[in-house]
Amino acid sequence: MDEKNISQAVISRLPRYLRYLGELKDSNIERISSQELSELMNVTASQIRQDFNNFGGFGQQGYGYKVNFLYDEIAKILGINKTHHLIIVGAGNLGQALANYMNFERRGFHFTGIFDCNEALYGKKIRDMYVQPMENLKNFVKDNAIDIVVLTIPKTGAVKVAEELVSYGVKAFWNFAHVDLNVPEDIVVENVHLSDSLMKLSYNISRKNKGKD
């Protein structure tokens, strides 16, 4: 099946499958059934089979799934079987926290540079990177084959910066700025709105507490 026809709901569940399969690998579990995976993940076995059938199935009836094989196949689907080179634009608290999060590298995402317009931050070492001025962006992107730019800057400057980066050849953004980017359709953007996630949490708390007051 053409992956373009696969729903975003299915795609959004793949990283969770990968995480659980990684834990099974670390525990030296070689095989698992959809029912066993269902009990671990609190997802129905039927849903798991439907999700995997979008990509060919992966399992054998009566045998289940080979954990290592399934992990590798989902990693390929997610594109993390290869290395991605990232830079961060915005060296504030969020940018620094992302740069210091080691688990990204274990998934093949390597931060190679961090940039900011605040002169007070220039030269500050974050992990093995030094904060650089925005003026260095163009040459750095072109010289280092950057795959993804992480935007952790205020929304007032994010649109302009994204447009400039597209002109430098950037094809993908992980956007933490609370604004829609004005980029061509062939540019991939993943928006992360932290406040939206917190409000969803608040909504679910409110639902749980209904009738208890």
MDAnalysis code that builds the backbone (N, CA, C; Angstrom):
import MDAnalysis as mda
import numpy as np

u = mda.Universe.empty(639, n_residues=213, atom_resindex=np.repeat(np.arange(213), 3), trajectory=True)
u.add_TopologyAttr("name", ["N", "CA", "C"] * 213)
u.add_TopologyAttr("resid", np.arange(1, 214))
u.add_TopologyAttr("resname", ["MET", "ASP", "GLU", "LYS", "ASN", "ILE", "SER", "GLN", "ALA", "VAL", "ILE", "SER", "ARG", "LEU", "PRO", "ARG", "TYR", "LEU", "ARG", "TYR", "LEU", "GLY", "GLU", "LEU", "LYS", "ASP", "SER", "ASN", "ILE", "GLU", "ARG", "ILE", "SER", "SER", "GLN", "GLU", "LEU", "SER", "GLU", "LEU", "MET", "ASN", "VAL", "THR", "ALA", "SER", "GLN", "ILE", "ARG", "GLN", "ASP", "PHE", "ASN", "ASN", "PHE", "GLY", "GLY", "PHE", "GLY", "GLN", "GLN", "GLY", "TYR", "GLY", "TYR", "LYS", "VAL", "ASN", "PHE", "LEU", "TYR", "ASP", "GLU", "ILE", "ALA", "LYS", "ILE", "LEU", "GLY", "ILE", "ASN", "LYS", "THR", "HIS", "HIS", "LEU", "ILE", "ILE", "VAL", "GLY", "ALA", "GLY", "ASN", "LEU", "GLY", "GLN", "ALA", "LEU", "ALA", "ASN", "TYR", "MET", "ASN", "PHE", "GLU", "ARG", "ARG", "GLY", "PHE", "HIS", "PHE", "THR", "GLY", "ILE", "PHE", "ASP", "CYS", "ASN", "GLU", "ALA", "LEU", "TYR", "GLY", "LYS", "LYS", "ILE", "ARG", "ASP", "MET", "TYR", "VAL", "GLN", "PRO", "MET", "GLU", "ASN", "LEU", "LYS", "ASN", "PHE", "VAL", "LYS", "ASP", "ASN", "ALA", "ILE", "ASP", "ILE", "VAL", "VAL", "LEU", "THR", "ILE", "PRO", "LYS", "THR", "GLY", "ALA", "VAL", "LYS", "VAL", "ALA", "GLU", "GLU", "LEU", "VAL", "SER", "TYR", "GLY", "VAL", "LYS", "ALA", "PHE", "TRP", "ASN", "PHE", "ALA", "HIS", "VAL", "ASP", "LEU", "ASN", "VAL", "PRO", "GLU", "ASP", "ILE", "VAL", "VAL", "GLU", "ASN", "VAL", "HIS", "LEU", "SER", "ASP", "SER", "LEU", "MET", "LYS", "LEU", "SER", "TYR", "ASN", "ILE", "SER", "ARG", "LYS", "ASN", "LYS", "GLY", "LYS", "ASP"])
u.atoms.positions = np.array([
    [0.835, -1.200, 0.000],
    [0.000, 0.000, 0.000],
    [0.868, 1.249, 0.000],
    [0.463, 2.238, -0.753],
    [1.176, 3.507, -0.792],
    [1.087, 4.174, 0.566],
    [2.244, 4.503, 1.165],
    [2.244, 5.073, 2.497],
    [1.556, 6.424, 2.559],
    [1.343, 7.096, 1.412],
    [0.650, 8.375, 1.404],
    [-0.805, 8.208, 1.849],
    [-1.343, 6.997, 1.710],
    [-2.727, 6.750, 2.073],
    [-2.893, 6.307, 3.515],
    [-1.819, 6.165, 4.238],
    [-1.887, 5.718, 5.622],
    [-2.217, 6.896, 6.518],
    [-3.157, 6.709, 7.420],
    [-3.625, 7.823, 8.245],
    [-2.552, 8.293, 9.218],
    [-2.649, 9.567, 9.581],
    [-1.723, 10.121, 10.554],
    [-1.899, 9.470, 11.922],
    [-3.102, 8.972, 12.199],
    [-3.332, 8.281, 13.473],
    [-2.445, 7.042, 13.577],
    [-2.323, 6.307, 12.467],
    [-1.451, 5.128, 12.445],
    [0.000, 5.552, 12.602],
    [0.413, 6.561, 11.843],
    [1.792, 7.043, 11.914],
    [2.137, 7.490, 13.328],
    [1.185, 8.141, 13.989],
    [1.453, 8.664, 15.333],
    [1.656, 7.548, 16.351],
    [1.158, 6.350, 16.053],
    [1.339, 5.230, 16.986],
    [2.661, 4.500, 16.765],
    [3.290, 4.672, 15.616],
    [4.516, 3.927, 15.321],
    [5.652, 4.197, 16.308],
    [5.904, 5.464, 16.699],
    [6.984, 5.669, 17.680],
    [6.749, 4.947, 18.996],
    [5.486, 4.833, 19.396],
    [5.180, 4.117, 20.641],
    [5.461, 2.623, 20.477],
    [5.088, 2.055, 19.333],
    [5.431, 0.653, 19.069],
    [6.948, 0.471, 19.141],
    [7.665, 1.392, 18.529],
    [9.126, 1.280, 18.493],
    [9.701, 1.321, 19.907],
    [9.154, 2.197, 20.737],
    [9.661, 2.322, 22.105],
    [9.478, 1.025, 22.885],
    [8.288, 0.443, 22.777],
    [8.037, -0.808, 23.500],
    [8.876, -1.946, 22.940],
    [9.013, -2.003, 21.624],
    [9.828, -3.053, 21.017],
    [11.289, -2.906, 21.421],
    [11.749, -1.666, 21.553],
    [13.113, -1.437, 22.017],
    [13.331, -1.980, 23.422],
    [12.325, -1.808, 24.277],
    [12.417, -2.335, 25.634],
    [12.416, -3.867, 25.628],
    [11.629, -4.454, 24.720],
    [11.618, -5.909, 24.603],
    [12.970, -6.427, 24.122],
    [13.565, -5.719, 23.152],
    [14.907, -6.089, 22.676],
    [15.908, -6.061, 23.817],
    [15.850, -4.998, 24.618],
    [16.792, -4.855, 25.732],
    [16.613, -5.965, 26.762],
    [15.399, -6.534, 26.806],
    [15.117, -7.635, 27.741],
    [15.335, -9.006, 27.102],
    [15.902, -8.991, 25.885],
    [16.209, -10.229, 25.150],
    [14.967, -11.057, 24.834],
    [13.827, -10.395, 24.635],
    [12.616, -11.074, 24.195],
    [12.684, -11.207, 22.669],
    [12.598, -12.422, 22.165],
    [12.780, -12.662, 20.738],
    [11.479, -12.631, 19.949],
    [10.370, -12.978, 20.600],
    [9.105, -13.094, 19.877],
    [7.971, -12.619, 20.768],
    [6.961, -12.008, 20.129],
    [5.800, -11.547, 20.894],
    [4.560, -11.610, 20.017],
    [3.441, -11.967, 20.603],
    [2.181, -12.009, 19.863],
    [1.490, -10.658, 19.945],
    [0.521, -10.422, 19.071],
    [-0.224, -9.169, 19.111],
    [-0.979, -9.041, 20.433],
    [-1.436, -10.169, 20.987],
    [-2.153, -10.128, 22.261],
    [-1.221, -9.720, 23.394],
    [-0.018, -10.254, 23.394],
    [0.961, -9.892, 24.432],
    [1.365, -8.432, 24.317],
    [1.559, -7.977, 23.087],
    [1.898, -6.566, 22.871],
    [0.736, -5.675, 23.275],
    [-0.476, -6.156, 23.023],
    [-1.683, -5.436, 23.416],
    [-1.732, -5.208, 24.920],
    [-1.410, -6.253, 25.671],
    [-1.454, -6.151, 27.130],
    [-0.390, -5.197, 27.660],
    [0.755, -5.147, 26.995],
    [1.819, -4.230, 27.401],
    [1.456, -2.774, 27.127],
    [0.853, -2.525, 25.969],
    [0.663, -1.171, 25.489],
    [-0.730, -0.612, 25.743],
    [-1.655, -1.469, 26.202],
    [-3.043, -1.044, 26.396],
    [-3.662, -0.558, 25.083],
    [-3.345, -1.274, 24.006],
    [-3.946, -1.082, 22.681],
    [-4.524, -2.427, 22.278],
    [-5.663, -2.461, 21.652],
    [-6.256, -3.753, 21.308],
    [-5.377, -4.512, 20.313],
    [-5.398, -5.837, 20.413],
    [-4.639, -6.668, 19.480],
    [-5.110, -6.436, 18.052],
    [-6.409, -6.235, 17.886],
    [-6.963, -5.959, 16.563],
    [-6.384, -4.678, 15.973],
    [-6.259, -3.628, 16.821],
    [-5.686, -2.361, 16.358],
    [-4.233, -2.542, 15.938],
    [-3.490, -3.304, 16.717],
    [-2.088, -3.552, 16.397],
    [-1.967, -4.250, 15.049],
    [-2.777, -5.281, 14.842],
    [-2.705, -6.018, 13.574],
    [-3.104, -5.119, 12.402],
    [-4.144, -4.312, 12.597],
    [-4.568, -3.388, 11.540],
    [-3.459, -2.400, 11.206],
    [-2.826, -1.860, 12.233],
    [-1.745, -0.900, 12.003],
    [-0.608, -1.536, 11.210],
    [-0.185, -2.717, 11.624],
    [0.941, -3.372, 10.957],
    [0.579, -3.835, 9.550],
    [-0.688, -4.167, 9.330],
    [-1.112, -4.600, 7.999],
    [-1.004, -3.488, 6.967],
    [-1.004, -2.238, 7.425],
    [-0.780, -1.117, 6.507],
    [0.577, -1.203, 5.820],
    [1.503, -1.912, 6.466],
    [2.877, -1.975, 5.953],
    [3.296, -3.389, 5.560],
    [2.331, -4.289, 5.495],
    [2.658, -5.641, 5.056],
    [2.445, -6.718, 6.092],
    [2.156, -6.327, 7.323],
    [1.813, -7.323, 8.336],
    [2.919, -7.657, 9.319],
    [4.070, -8.127, 8.812],
    [5.272, -8.425, 9.596],
    [5.215, -9.727, 10.391],
    [4.033, -10.251, 10.700],
    [3.952, -11.418, 11.578],
    [3.513, -12.682, 10.855],
    [3.478, -13.772, 11.601],
    [3.006, -15.051, 11.089],
    [1.912, -15.555, 12.017],
    [0.791, -15.987, 11.432],
    [-0.318, -16.470, 12.237],
    [0.115, -17.662, 13.081],
    [-0.173, -17.586, 14.377],
    [0.200, -18.658, 15.281],
    [1.616, -18.555, 15.803],
    [2.397, -17.618, 15.264],
    [3.786, -17.447, 15.694],
    [4.007, -16.095, 16.339],
    [3.353, -15.080, 15.816],
    [3.537, -13.732, 16.340],
    [4.575, -12.959, 15.554],
    [5.257, -12.057, 16.241],
    [6.224, -11.165, 15.596],
    [7.625, -11.394, 16.152],
    [8.597, -11.406, 15.261],
    [9.988, -11.410, 15.690],
    [10.343, -9.987, 16.125],
    [10.719, -9.830, 17.367],
    [10.902, -8.503, 17.948],
    [11.967, -7.699, 17.207],
    [13.130, -8.288, 16.976],
    [14.206, -7.551, 16.305],
    [13.810, -7.136, 14.896],
    [13.176, -8.053, 14.173],
    [12.753, -7.765, 12.798],
    [11.713, -6.655, 12.788],
    [10.732, -6.742, 13.675],
    [9.666, -5.741, 13.712],
    [10.227, -4.373, 14.101],
    [11.135, -4.374, 15.065],
    [11.782, -3.116, 15.464],
    [12.495, -2.483, 14.273],
    [13.278, -3.273, 13.546],
    [14.037, -2.751, 12.405],
    [13.125, -2.250, 11.297],
    [12.024, -2.960, 11.058],
    [11.101, -2.545, 9.995],
    [10.399, -1.235, 10.343],
    [9.980, -1.093, 11.583],
    [9.330, 0.159, 11.982],
    [10.334, 1.309, 11.965],
    [11.580, 1.023, 12.347],
    [12.625, 2.046, 12.278],
    [12.821, 2.526, 10.843],
    [12.768, 1.592, 9.897],
    [12.889, 1.970, 8.484],
    [11.716, 2.838, 8.053],
    [10.511, 2.463, 8.457],
    [9.318, 3.229, 8.096],
    [9.425, 4.653, 8.627],
    [9.914, 4.774, 9.867],
    [10.053, 6.087, 10.490],
    [11.278, 6.849, 9.999],
    [12.120, 6.175, 9.241],
    [13.298, 6.837, 8.693],
    [14.420, 7.033, 9.680],
    [14.396, 6.290, 10.790],
    [15.455, 6.466, 11.783],
    [16.508, 5.367, 11.708],
    [16.510, 4.646, 10.594],
    [17.579, 3.682, 10.359],
    [18.788, 4.365, 9.741],
    [18.703, 5.691, 9.607],
    [19.824, 6.473, 9.104],
    [20.000, 7.701, 9.980],
    [21.126, 8.349, 9.844],
    [21.438, 9.512, 10.678],
    [20.844, 10.787, 10.094],
    [20.264, 11.610, 10.960],
    [19.767, 12.928, 10.578],
    [20.603, 13.989, 11.296],
    [20.966, 15.026, 10.557],
    [21.758, 16.113, 11.122],
    [20.858, 17.316, 11.365],
    [20.862, 17.795, 12.612],
    [19.986, 18.873, 13.013],
    [20.766, 20.064, 13.543],
    [20.160, 21.235, 13.430],
    [20.647, 22.405, 14.144],
    [19.471, 23.009, 14.908],
    [19.805, 23.758, 15.955],
    [18.801, 24.448, 16.753],
    [18.954, 25.944, 16.531],
    [17.854, 26.607, 16.234],
    [17.848, 28.062, 16.150],
    [17.056, 28.559, 17.350],
    [17.777, 29.133, 18.294],
    [17.191, 29.571, 19.557],
    [17.870, 28.865, 20.706],
    [18.815, 29.555, 21.363],
    [19.620, 28.924, 22.418],
    [19.119, 29.281, 23.811],
    [17.818, 29.518, 23.926],
    [17.229, 29.766, 25.240],
    [17.060, 28.479, 26.021],
    [16.226, 28.512, 27.048],
    [16.066, 27.341, 27.920],
    [15.605, 26.101, 27.167],
    [14.613, 26.269, 26.277],
    [14.103, 25.114, 25.541],
    [15.145, 24.578, 24.574],
    [15.798, 25.457, 23.841],
    [16.825, 25.027, 22.898],
    [17.944, 24.280, 23.594],
    [18.364, 24.791, 24.738],
    [19.439, 24.131, 25.483],
    [18.985, 22.775, 26.021],
    [17.733, 22.703, 26.485],
    [17.225, 21.434, 27.003],
    [17.189, 20.369, 25.909],
    [16.746, 20.755, 24.713],
    [16.706, 19.808, 23.600],
    [18.111, 19.360, 23.213],
    [19.037, 20.294, 23.192],
    [20.421, 19.970, 22.831],
    [21.040, 18.990, 23.814],
    [20.618, 19.062, 25.066],
    [21.203, 18.220, 26.109],
    [20.501, 16.875, 26.270],
    [19.433, 16.647, 25.507],
    [18.674, 15.405, 25.649],
    [19.346, 14.300, 24.841],
    [19.984, 13.379, 25.539],
    [20.830, 12.378, 24.896],
    [20.051, 11.373, 24.050],
    [18.778, 11.129, 24.373],
    [18.034, 10.064, 23.701],
    [17.852, 10.319, 22.213],
    [17.905, 11.590, 21.783],
    [17.773, 11.879, 20.358],
    [18.880, 11.191, 19.564],
    [20.100, 11.228, 20.087],
    [21.227, 10.629, 19.369],
    [21.069, 9.123, 19.249],
    [20.474, 8.509, 20.250],
    [20.255, 7.065, 20.186],
    [19.280, 6.697, 19.079],
    [18.462, 7.656, 18.668],
    [17.503, 7.445, 17.581],
    [18.050, 7.921, 16.243],
    [19.298, 8.378, 16.213],
    [19.900, 8.788, 14.955],
    [19.787, 10.269, 14.645],
    [19.351, 11.071, 15.621],
    [19.224, 12.513, 15.422],
    [20.397, 13.215, 16.108],
    [21.290, 13.795, 15.309],
    [22.512, 14.392, 15.848],
    [22.485, 15.910, 15.686],
    [22.550, 16.594, 16.819],
    [22.635, 18.054, 16.791],
    [24.072, 18.461, 16.490],
    [24.221, 19.300, 15.481],
    [25.571, 19.698, 15.066],
    [25.844, 21.178, 15.247],
    [24.806, 21.966, 15.556],
    [25.013, 23.395, 15.742],
    [23.848, 24.040, 16.456],
    [24.112, 25.141, 17.144],
    [23.058, 25.898, 17.824],
    [23.318, 27.387, 17.623],
    [22.265, 28.134, 17.316],
    [22.401, 29.534, 16.902],
    [21.433, 30.426, 17.669],
    [21.829, 31.695, 17.833],
    [20.971, 32.653, 18.508],
    [21.388, 34.062, 18.089],
    [20.480, 35.017, 18.316],
    [20.789, 36.413, 18.001],
    [21.229, 37.189, 19.234],
    [21.264, 36.519, 20.388],
    [21.670, 37.162, 21.645],
    [23.183, 37.085, 21.799],
    [23.848, 38.230, 21.694],
    [25.310, 38.254, 21.750],
    [25.848, 37.708, 23.075],
    [25.053, 37.822, 24.134],
    [25.521, 37.350, 25.440],
    [25.700, 35.835, 25.470],
    [25.060, 35.141, 24.521],
    [25.153, 33.681, 24.479],
    [26.255, 33.175, 23.554],
    [26.817, 34.042, 22.724],
    [27.817, 33.603, 21.751],
    [29.004, 32.959, 22.464],
    [29.365, 31.783, 21.993],
    [30.496, 31.071, 22.560],
    [30.154, 30.184, 23.737],
    [28.920, 30.245, 24.229],
    [28.530, 29.377, 25.333],
    [28.511, 27.934, 24.858],
    [29.091, 27.039, 25.649],
    [29.165, 25.634, 25.257],
    [27.947, 24.883, 25.774],
    [27.263, 24.213, 24.865],
    [26.123, 23.370, 25.201],
    [26.406, 21.989, 24.630],
    [26.575, 21.008, 25.520],
    [27.101, 19.713, 25.097],
    [28.438, 19.946, 24.396],
    [28.567, 19.504, 23.156],
    [29.827, 19.699, 22.440],
    [29.704, 20.779, 21.371],
    [28.721, 21.681, 21.543],
    [28.503, 22.759, 20.571],
    [28.670, 24.115, 21.249],
    [29.054, 25.099, 20.451],
    [29.139, 26.472, 20.935],
    [28.066, 27.307, 20.232],
    [27.387, 28.151, 20.990],
    [26.355, 28.998, 20.406],
    [26.993, 29.957, 19.405],
    [26.420, 29.981, 18.197],
    [26.945, 30.815, 17.122],
    [25.938, 31.910, 16.754],
    [26.430, 33.011, 16.164],
    [25.523, 34.075, 15.711],
    [24.728, 33.639, 14.485],
    [23.598, 34.256, 14.288],
    [22.727, 33.931, 13.158],
    [23.434, 34.144, 11.818],
    [24.387, 35.041, 11.790],
    [25.108, 35.317, 10.542],
    [25.847, 34.102, 10.012],
    [26.104, 33.132, 10.882],
    [26.829, 31.927, 10.475],
    [25.924, 30.848, 9.885],
    [24.608, 31.073, 9.968],
    [23.656, 30.030, 9.583],
    [23.828, 29.554, 8.149],
    [23.863, 30.480, 7.238],
    [23.861, 30.126, 5.819],
    [25.003, 29.182, 5.468],
    [26.215, 29.571, 5.823],
    [27.364, 28.737, 5.476],
    [27.350, 27.414, 6.229],
    [26.893, 27.442, 7.490],
    [26.865, 26.218, 8.283],
    [25.897, 25.200, 7.679],
    [24.721, 25.667, 7.278],
    [23.730, 24.770, 6.673],
    [24.268, 24.156, 5.391],
    [24.896, 24.963, 4.575],
    [25.392, 24.473, 3.288],
    [26.609, 23.565, 3.442],
    [27.413, 23.809, 4.479],
    [28.644, 23.030, 4.647],
    [28.419, 21.723, 5.401],
    [27.272, 21.589, 6.094],
    [27.091, 20.443, 6.988],
    [25.899, 19.557, 6.654],
    [25.320, 19.728, 5.473],
    [24.218, 18.857, 5.020],
    [23.146, 18.702, 6.090],
    [22.593, 19.815, 6.537],
    [21.594, 19.803, 7.604],
    [20.257, 19.280, 7.069],
    [19.696, 18.299, 7.755],
    [18.421, 17.707, 7.360],
    [17.235, 18.421, 7.994],
    [17.386, 18.792, 9.275],
    [16.268, 19.330, 10.048],
    [16.731, 20.539, 10.849],
    [15.893, 21.578, 10.868],
    [16.145, 22.726, 11.730],
    [15.087, 22.745, 12.826],
    [15.544, 22.869, 14.064],
    [14.660, 22.964, 15.220],
    [14.507, 24.437, 15.569],
    [13.288, 24.935, 15.520],
    [13.026, 26.343, 15.818],
    [12.496, 26.484, 17.238],
    [13.273, 27.117, 18.092],
    [12.845, 27.372, 19.473],
    [12.966, 28.866, 19.761],
    [12.482, 29.668, 18.827],
    [12.547, 31.117, 18.939],
    [11.132, 31.687, 19.030],
    [10.996, 32.944, 19.482],
    [9.666, 33.552, 19.548],
    [8.997, 33.593, 18.180],
    [7.676, 33.557, 18.178],
    [6.949, 33.494, 16.915],
    [7.158, 34.737, 16.056],
    [7.515, 35.845, 16.664],
    [7.707, 37.086, 15.891],
    [8.820, 36.961, 14.862],
    [9.820, 36.135, 15.134],
    [10.923, 35.993, 14.191],
    [10.954, 34.688, 13.455],
    [10.089, 33.754, 13.835],
    [10.168, 32.390, 13.301],
    [9.867, 32.319, 11.811],
    [8.858, 33.052, 11.360],
    [8.460, 32.981, 9.950],
    [9.593, 33.456, 9.044],
    [10.194, 34.592, 9.384],
    [11.287, 35.137, 8.565],
    [12.495, 34.199, 8.569],
    [12.840, 33.697, 9.732],
    [13.988, 32.783, 9.830],
    [13.738, 31.527, 9.004],
    [12.519, 30.984, 9.076],
    [12.195, 29.783, 8.309],
    [12.308, 30.045, 6.812],
    [11.834, 31.201, 6.353],
    [11.930, 31.540, 4.933],
    [13.388, 31.613, 4.491],
    [14.237, 32.201, 5.336],
    [15.662, 32.283, 5.004],
    [16.284, 30.900, 4.929],
    [15.937, 30.038, 5.882],
    [16.507, 28.695, 5.912],
    [16.072, 27.867, 4.708],
    [14.840, 28.054, 4.279],
    [14.385, 27.372, 3.067],
    [15.232, 27.796, 1.870],
    [15.555, 29.078, 1.804],
    [16.396, 29.576, 0.697],
    [17.803, 28.997, 0.761],
    [18.228, 28.528, 1.947],
    [19.540, 27.902, 2.098],
    [19.500, 26.408, 1.768],
    [18.292, 25.877, 1.536],
    [18.170, 24.465, 1.171],
    [17.581, 23.567, 2.229],
    [17.143, 24.116, 3.359],
    [16.548, 23.302, 4.417],
    [15.207, 22.750, 3.949],
    [14.957, 21.473, 4.228],
    [13.741, 20.806, 3.761],
    [12.788, 20.387, 4.869],
    [13.194, 20.558, 6.147],
    [12.334, 20.106, 7.235],
    [12.546, 20.942, 8.490],
    [11.438, 21.181, 9.204],
    [11.479, 21.963, 10.437],
    [10.751, 21.228, 11.556],
    [11.346, 21.264, 12.737],
    [10.672, 20.885, 13.962],
    [10.377, 22.190, 14.667],
    [9.138, 22.619, 14.616],
    [8.782, 23.983, 14.958],
    [8.114, 24.092, 16.325],
    [8.830, 24.699, 17.276],
    [8.280, 24.956, 18.602],
    [7.740, 26.373, 18.729],
    [7.930, 27.195, 17.697],
    [7.377, 28.544, 17.715],
    [5.872, 28.464, 17.492],
    [5.122, 29.204, 18.275],
    [3.657, 29.096, 18.209],
    [3.124, 29.926, 17.040],
    [3.487, 29.518, 15.828],
    [3.070, 30.232, 14.629],
    [3.181, 29.285, 13.433],
    [2.297, 29.464, 12.452],
    [2.385, 28.677, 11.226],
    [3.483, 29.250, 10.339],
    [4.321, 28.376, 9.813],
    [5.433, 28.818, 8.975],
    [4.971, 29.002, 7.531],
    [5.475, 30.035, 6.907],
    [5.132, 30.327, 5.512],
    [6.180, 29.687, 4.609],
    [6.032, 28.376, 4.386],
    [7.023, 27.637, 3.598],
    [6.319, 26.901, 2.465],
    [7.047, 26.556, 1.399],
    [6.445, 25.824, 0.280],
    [5.897, 24.466, 0.705],
    [4.998, 23.921, -0.113],
    [4.332, 22.663, 0.227],
    [5.285, 21.478, 0.327],
    [6.414, 21.539, -0.363],
    [7.335, 20.410, -0.324],
    [8.238, 20.420, 0.909],
    [8.107, 21.441, 1.753],
    [8.878, 21.498, 2.992],
    [8.073, 20.803, 4.093],
    [8.735, 19.922, 4.829],
    [8.067, 19.165, 5.885],
    [8.170, 19.932, 7.199],
    [7.021, 20.124, 7.845],
    [6.985, 20.841, 9.122],
    [6.236, 20.009, 10.153],
    [6.850, 19.812, 11.296],
    [6.186, 19.192, 12.443],
    [6.073, 20.256, 13.530],
    [4.838, 20.678, 13.808],
    [4.607, 21.716, 14.808],
    [4.424, 21.091, 16.185],
    [5.085, 21.675, 17.169],
    [4.960, 21.214, 18.550],
    [4.488, 22.393, 19.386],
    [3.244, 22.338, 19.828],
    [2.684, 23.407, 20.653],
    [2.551, 22.876, 22.080],
    [3.507, 23.224, 22.929],
    [3.532, 22.686, 24.281],
    [2.294, 23.089, 25.079],
    [1.826, 24.319, 24.870],
    [0.652, 24.762, 25.618],
    [-0.591, 23.966, 25.220],
    [-0.684, 23.569, 23.945],
    [-1.814, 22.748, 23.506],
    [-1.832, 21.415, 24.246],
    [-0.658, 20.814, 24.391],
    [-0.557, 19.537, 25.091],
    [-0.970, 19.695, 26.550],
    [-0.551, 20.796, 27.163],
    [-0.908, 21.036, 28.559],
    [-2.410, 21.249, 28.709],
    [-3.027, 21.934, 27.750],
    [-4.469, 22.154, 27.807],
    [-5.235, 20.844, 27.605],
    [-4.712, 19.940, 26.762],
    [-5.325, 18.620, 26.618],
    [-5.275, 17.870, 27.941],
    [-4.145, 17.988, 28.628],
    [-4.015, 17.356, 29.934],
    [-5.038, 17.936, 30.903],
    [-5.181, 19.249, 30.883],
    [-6.152, 19.911, 31.752],
    [-7.571, 19.432, 31.460],
    [-7.891, 19.289, 30.172],
    [-9.218, 18.804, 29.783],
    [-9.473, 17.405, 30.332],
    [-8.470, 16.531, 30.195],
    [-8.642, 15.159, 30.664],
    [-8.744, 15.081, 32.183],
    [-8.027, 15.977, 32.883],
    [-8.161, 16.051, 34.339],
    [-9.585, 16.473, 34.699],
    [-10.104, 17.463, 33.975],
    [-11.444, 17.949, 34.249],
    [-12.480, 16.857, 34.039],
    [-12.292, 16.057, 32.978],
    [-13.237, 14.953, 32.713],
    [-13.199, 13.939, 33.854],
    [-11.984, 13.626, 34.315],
    [-11.846, 12.644, 35.409],
    [-12.506, 13.141, 36.691],
    [-12.443, 14.468, 36.896],
    [-12.924, 15.031, 38.147],
    [-14.415, 15.383, 38.120],
    [-15.044, 15.250, 36.959],
    [-16.471, 15.584, 36.867],
    [-17.283, 14.697, 37.807],
    [-18.145, 15.336, 38.530],
    [-19.010, 14.582, 39.425],
    [-18.389, 14.285, 40.779],
    [-17.075, 14.617, 40.949],
    [-16.427, 14.360, 42.230],
    [-16.546, 15.548, 43.171],
    [-16.867, 16.727, 42.602],
    [-16.947, 17.938, 43.434],
    [-18.254, 17.960, 44.238],
])
